[in-house]
């Protein structure tokens, strides 16, 4: 994407405006409701208003954190903290991530098998990458999304496969650009940061990302991250 192009700058500004306007509107309207009718609201309505406010705040916070992470990654300022990770706990932290779109969804199918119960890596970066990729697959597919994790002596191998809308072959090289979105999926809510965030995290782990996709058939993402000593 040519970020100096007036058309693309306009597209980015429009995406940023939309991404921030929706949660801010939710916050504003519900806070006003709580202010005006707090004493007249029943417990259920009050709880729902607070929940909507919390979700809106999480949306804005996640969006800003994503932009900040990409900025740090572009300046090579992302720190890596390697630790021993238990595979089962790693999977649990991903599936129980309350900020993820797929939280509590039965469409996420886990397939984990490994000769080792632990591996060494940066847990925060790896969870960030896998969560973003899972969210992306979940968003663009109405069917099951399969997460496969296999660790060996050298690599953590993660595969995420969906049966969603797919990506045109000529667009595969562009999907990791921040704010880039294919024409085929512009009717689906999003801003185009999930894949760039995932790729930056995997690159910091000295890993690789490979995507195979077919229109109307689905997408398969394979990441391979070296196990650190």
C-alpha positions as a Markdown table, in Angstrom:
| # | Residue | x | y | z |
|---|---|---|---|---|
| 1 | Unk | 0.0 | 0.0 | 0.0 |
| 2 | Unk | 1.3 | 3.5 | -0.9 |
| 3 | Unk | 0.7 | 5.4 | 2.3 |
| 4 | Unk | 1.5 | 8.7 | 0.5 |
| 5 | Unk | -1.4 | 8.2 | -1.9 |
| 6 | Unk | -4.3 | 10.7 | -1.1 |
| 7 | Unk | -6.8 | 7.9 | -1.8 |
| 8 | Unk | -5.1 | 5.5 | 0.7 |
| 9 | Unk | -4.6 | 8.2 | 3.3 |
| 10 | Unk | -8.3 | 8.9 | 3.0 |
| 11 | Unk | -9.1 | 5.2 | 3.4 |
| 12 | Unk | -6.9 | 4.9 | 6.5 |
| 13 | Unk | -8.4 | 8.0 | 8.1 |
| 14 | Unk | -11.9 | 6.7 | 7.4 |
| 15 | Unk | -11.0 | 3.3 | 9.0 |
| 16 | Unk | -9.5 | 5.0 | 12.0 |
| 17 | Unk | -12.5 | 7.3 | 12.4 |
| 18 | Unk | -15.0 | 4.4 | 12.1 |
| 19 | Unk | -13.0 | 2.1 | 14.5 |
| 20 | Unk | -13.0 | 4.8 | 17.2 |
| 21 | Unk | -16.4 | 6.4 | 16.6 |
| 22 | Unk | -18.5 | 3.2 | 17.3 |
| 23 | Unk | -17.1 | 2.4 | 20.8 |
| 24 | Unk | -17.0 | 6.1 | 21.8 |
| 25 | Unk | -20.7 | 6.4 | 20.8 |
| 26 | Unk | -21.5 | 3.4 | 22.9 |
| 27 | Unk | -19.6 | 4.8 | 25.9 |
| 28 | Unk | -21.2 | 8.2 | 25.5 |
| 29 | Unk | -24.8 | 7.0 | 25.2 |
| 30 | Unk | -24.6 | 4.4 | 28.1 |
| 31 | Unk | -22.8 | 6.8 | 30.4 |
| 32 | Unk | -25.6 | 9.4 | 29.7 |
| 33 | Unk | -28.2 | 6.7 | 30.4 |
| 34 | Unk | -26.5 | 5.8 | 33.7 |
| 35 | Unk | -26.3 | 9.5 | 34.6 |
| 36 | Unk | -29.9 | 10.3 | 33.8 |
| 37 | Unk | -31.7 | 7.2 | 35.0 |
| 38 | Unk | -29.4 | 5.5 | 37.5 |
| 39 | Unk | -31.9 | 5.5 | 40.3 |
| 40 | Unk | -34.7 | 4.4 | 38.0 |
| 41 | Unk | -32.9 | 1.5 | 36.2 |
| 42 | Unk | -33.3 | -2.0 | 37.4 |
| 43 | Unk | -30.3 | -4.2 | 38.1 |
| 44 | Unk | -30.4 | -6.0 | 34.8 |
| 45 | Unk | -30.4 | -2.8 | 32.7 |
| 46 | Unk | -27.7 | -1.2 | 34.8 |
| 47 | Unk | -25.5 | -4.3 | 34.5 |
| 48 | Unk | -26.0 | -4.3 | 30.7 |
| 49 | Unk | -25.0 | -0.7 | 30.4 |
| 50 | Unk | -21.8 | -1.3 | 32.4 |
| 51 | Unk | -21.0 | -4.3 | 30.3 |
| 52 | Unk | -21.4 | -2.3 | 27.0 |
| 53 | Unk | -19.1 | 0.4 | 28.4 |
| 54 | Unk | -16.5 | -2.2 | 29.3 |
| 55 | Unk | -16.7 | -3.8 | 25.9 |
| 56 | Unk | -16.3 | -0.4 | 24.2 |
| 57 | Unk | -13.3 | 0.4 | 26.3 |
| 58 | Unk | -11.7 | -2.9 | 25.5 |
| 59 | Unk | -12.3 | -2.3 | 21.8 |
| 60 | Unk | -10.6 | 1.1 | 21.9 |
| 61 | Unk | -7.7 | -0.1 | 24.1 |
| 62 | Unk | -7.1 | -3.1 | 21.9 |
| 63 | Unk | -7.1 | -0.9 | 18.8 |
| 64 | Unk | -4.6 | 1.6 | 20.3 |
| 65 | Unk | -2.4 | -1.2 | 21.7 |
| 66 | Unk | -2.3 | -2.8 | 18.2 |
| 67 | Unk | -1.1 | 0.4 | 16.5 |
| 68 | Unk | 1.4 | 1.0 | 19.3 |
| 69 | Unk | 2.8 | -2.5 | 18.9 |
| 70 | Unk | 3.2 | -2.2 | 15.1 |
| 71 | Unk | 5.0 | 1.1 | 15.6 |
| 72 | Unk | 7.4 | -0.4 | 18.1 |
| 73 | Unk | 8.0 | -3.4 | 15.8 |
| 74 | Unk | 8.8 | -1.1 | 12.8 |
| 75 | Unk | 11.4 | 0.6 | 15.0 |
| 76 | Unk | 12.8 | -2.8 | 16.2 |
| 77 | Unk | 11.9 | -1.9 | 19.8 |
| 78 | Unk | 9.8 | -4.9 | 20.7 |
| 79 | Unk | 11.5 | -6.8 | 23.6 |
| 80 | Unk | 11.5 | -10.6 | 23.7 |
| 81 | Unk | 11.2 | -12.3 | 27.1 |
| 82 | Unk | 11.7 | -16.1 | 26.8 |
| 83 | Unk | 10.3 | -18.4 | 29.5 |
| 84 | Unk | 9.3 | -22.0 | 29.9 |
| 85 | Unk | 5.7 | -22.4 | 28.6 |
| 86 | Unk | 3.4 | -25.3 | 29.5 |
| 87 | Unk | 1.5 | -26.3 | 26.3 |
| 88 | Unk | -1.8 | -26.9 | 28.0 |
| 89 | Unk | -1.7 | -23.6 | 29.9 |
| 90 | Unk | -0.7 | -21.8 | 26.7 |
| 91 | Unk | -3.8 | -23.2 | 24.9 |
| 92 | Unk | -6.1 | -22.3 | 27.8 |
| 93 | Unk | -4.9 | -18.7 | 27.8 |
| 94 | Unk | -5.7 | -18.4 | 24.1 |
| 95 | Unk | -9.2 | -19.9 | 24.3 |
| 96 | Unk | -10.1 | -18.0 | 27.5 |
| 97 | Unk | -9.0 | -14.6 | 26.2 |
| 98 | Unk | -12.0 | -12.4 | 26.9 |
| 99 | Unk | -10.9 | -9.7 | 24.5 |
| 100 | Unk | -10.9 | -12.2 | 21.5 |
| 101 | Unk | -13.9 | -12.3 | 19.1 |
| 102 | Unk | -14.0 | -16.1 | 19.4 |
| 103 | Unk | -14.2 | -16.1 | 23.2 |
| 104 | Unk | -16.5 | -18.9 | 24.4 |
| 105 | Unk | -17.3 | -20.0 | 20.8 |
| 106 | Unk | -17.7 | -23.7 | 20.1 |
| 107 | Unk | -16.5 | -23.1 | 16.6 |
| 108 | Unk | -12.9 | -23.2 | 17.7 |
| 109 | Unk | -11.6 | -26.7 | 17.5 |
| 110 | Unk | -8.3 | -27.6 | 19.2 |
| 111 | Unk | -5.9 | -30.2 | 18.0 |
| 112 | Unk | -2.8 | -30.4 | 20.2 |
| 113 | Unk | -0.3 | -33.1 | 20.1 |
| 114 | Unk | 3.3 | -33.0 | 21.1 |
| 115 | Unk | 6.1 | -35.2 | 22.5 |
| 116 | Unk | 6.8 | -32.4 | 25.0 |
| 117 | Unk | 4.6 | -30.8 | 27.6 |
| 118 | Unk | 6.6 | -27.6 | 27.7 |
| 119 | Unk | 8.6 | -25.4 | 25.3 |
| 120 | Unk | 10.6 | -22.1 | 25.5 |
| 121 | Unk | 9.4 | -18.9 | 23.8 |
| 122 | Unk | 8.0 | -15.5 | 24.5 |
| 123 | Unk | 4.5 | -16.4 | 25.7 |
| 124 | Unk | 3.1 | -12.9 | 25.3 |
| 125 | Unk | 4.2 | -12.5 | 21.6 |
| 126 | Unk | 3.1 | -16.0 | 20.7 |
| 127 | Unk | -0.3 | -15.7 | 22.3 |
| 128 | Unk | -0.7 | -12.3 | 20.6 |
| 129 | Unk | 0.1 | -13.8 | 17.2 |
| 130 | Unk | -2.1 | -16.9 | 17.5 |
| 131 | Unk | -5.1 | -14.9 | 18.9 |
| 132 | Unk | -5.0 | -12.4 | 16.1 |
| 133 | Unk | -4.9 | -15.2 | 13.5 |
| 134 | Unk | -7.7 | -17.1 | 15.2 |
| 135 | Unk | -9.8 | -13.9 | 15.4 |
| 136 | Unk | -9.2 | -13.3 | 11.7 |
| 137 | Unk | -10.2 | -16.8 | 10.8 |
| 138 | Unk | -13.3 | -16.7 | 13.1 |
| 139 | Unk | -14.4 | -13.4 | 11.6 |
| 140 | Unk | -14.3 | -14.5 | 8.0 |
| 141 | Unk | -15.8 | -17.9 | 8.4 |
| 142 | Unk | -19.2 | -19.1 | 9.6 |
| 143 | Unk | -17.9 | -22.7 | 10.1 |
| 144 | Unk | -15.4 | -24.3 | 12.4 |
| 145 | Unk | -11.9 | -23.0 | 12.8 |
| 146 | Unk | -9.3 | -25.6 | 13.5 |
| 147 | Unk | -6.2 | -24.7 | 15.7 |
| 148 | Unk | -3.4 | -27.3 | 15.5 |
| 149 | Unk | -0.4 | -27.0 | 17.8 |
| 150 | Unk | 2.6 | -29.3 | 17.6 |
| 151 | Unk | 6.0 | -28.8 | 19.4 |
| 152 | Unk | 9.2 | -30.7 | 18.8 |
| 153 | Unk | 12.8 | -30.2 | 19.8 |
| 154 | Unk | 13.3 | -27.3 | 17.3 |
| 155 | Unk | 10.0 | -25.6 | 16.6 |
| 156 | Unk | 6.5 | -24.6 | 17.8 |
| 157 | Unk | 4.3 | -25.4 | 14.8 |
| 158 | Unk | 0.8 | -23.7 | 14.7 |
| 159 | Unk | -1.8 | -24.1 | 12.0 |
| 160 | Unk | -5.0 | -22.3 | 11.8 |
| 161 | Unk | -7.5 | -23.4 | 9.1 |
| 162 | Unk | -10.9 | -22.1 | 8.2 |
| 163 | Unk | -13.6 | -22.6 | 5.5 |
| 164 | Unk | -14.3 | -19.0 | 5.0 |
| 165 | Unk | -14.4 | -16.4 | 2.2 |
| 166 | Unk | -10.7 | -17.0 | 1.3 |
| 167 | Unk | -8.2 | -14.5 | -0.2 |
| 168 | Unk | -7.5 | -13.9 | -3.9 |
| 169 | Unk | -4.0 | -15.2 | -4.9 |
| 170 | Unk | -2.9 | -11.7 | -6.1 |
| 171 | Unk | -3.8 | -10.2 | -2.8 |
| 172 | Unk | -1.8 | -12.5 | -0.6 |
| 173 | Unk | 1.3 | -10.3 | -0.6 |
| 174 | Unk | -0.6 | -7.3 | 0.6 |
| 175 | Unk | -2.6 | -8.7 | 3.5 |
| 176 | Unk | 0.2 | -8.1 | 6.0 |
| 177 | Unk | 0.2 | -4.4 | 5.3 |
| 178 | Unk | -1.4 | -2.3 | 8.1 |
| 179 | Unk | -5.0 | -1.1 | 7.2 |
| 180 | Unk | -5.1 | -3.2 | 4.0 |
| 181 | Unk | -8.4 | -5.0 | 3.4 |
| 182 | Unk | -9.4 | -7.0 | 0.3 |
| 183 | Unk | -12.4 | -5.8 | -1.6 |
| 184 | Unk | -14.0 | -9.2 | -1.0 |
| 185 | Unk | -14.3 | -8.7 | 2.7 |
| 186 | Unk | -15.0 | -5.0 | 3.1 |
| 187 | Unk | -18.6 | -5.6 | 4.0 |
| 188 | Unk | -17.3 | -7.4 | 7.2 |
| 189 | Unk | -16.3 | -5.1 | 10.1 |
| 190 | Unk | -12.6 | -4.7 | 10.6 |
| 191 | Unk | -9.7 | -2.3 | 10.1 |
| 192 | Unk | -6.8 | -4.5 | 8.8 |
| 193 | Unk | -4.5 | -4.7 | 11.8 |
| 194 | Unk | -4.9 | -8.3 | 12.9 |
| 195 | Unk | -2.6 | -10.0 | 10.3 |
| 196 | Unk | 0.1 | -7.2 | 10.5 |
| 197 | Unk | 0.2 | -7.6 | 14.3 |
| 198 | Unk | 0.5 | -11.4 | 14.1 |
| 199 | Unk | 3.3 | -11.2 | 11.5 |
| 200 | Unk | 5.3 | -8.6 | 13.5 |
| 201 | Unk | 5.1 | -10.8 | 16.6 |
| 202 | Unk | 6.2 | -13.9 | 14.7 |
| 203 | Unk | 9.1 | -12.0 | 13.1 |
| 204 | Unk | 10.3 | -10.9 | 16.5 |
| 205 | Unk | 10.3 | -14.6 | 17.5 |
| 206 | Unk | 12.4 | -15.3 | 14.4 |
| 207 | Unk | 9.5 | -17.4 | 13.0 |
| 208 | Unk | 7.9 | -17.7 | 9.6 |
| 209 | Unk | 4.4 | -17.4 | 8.4 |
| 210 | Unk | 2.9 | -19.1 | 5.3 |
| 211 | Unk | -0.6 | -18.6 | 4.0 |
| 212 | Unk | -2.5 | -20.7 | 1.5 |
| 213 | Unk | -6.0 | -19.6 | 0.4 |
| 214 | Unk | -8.7 | -20.1 | -2.2 |
| 215 | Unk | -11.7 | -17.9 | -2.8 |
| 216 | Unk | -14.9 | -19.3 | -1.2 |
| 217 | Unk | -13.0 | -22.3 | 0.1 |
| 218 | Unk | -11.0 | -21.0 | 3.0 |
| 219 | Unk | -7.6 | -20.1 | 4.3 |
| 220 | Unk | -4.8 | -22.1 | 6.0 |
| 221 | Unk | -2.1 | -20.2 | 8.0 |
| 222 | Unk | 1.0 | -22.0 | 9.2 |
| 223 | Unk | 3.5 | -20.4 | 11.6 |
| 224 | Unk | 6.7 | -22.0 | 12.7 |
| 225 | Unk | 8.6 | -20.5 | 15.6 |
| 226 | Unk | 12.0 | -21.7 | 16.8 |
| 227 | Unk | 12.2 | -23.1 | 20.3 |
| 228 | Unk | 14.7 | -21.0 | 22.3 |
| 229 | Unk | 17.2 | -22.7 | 24.5 |
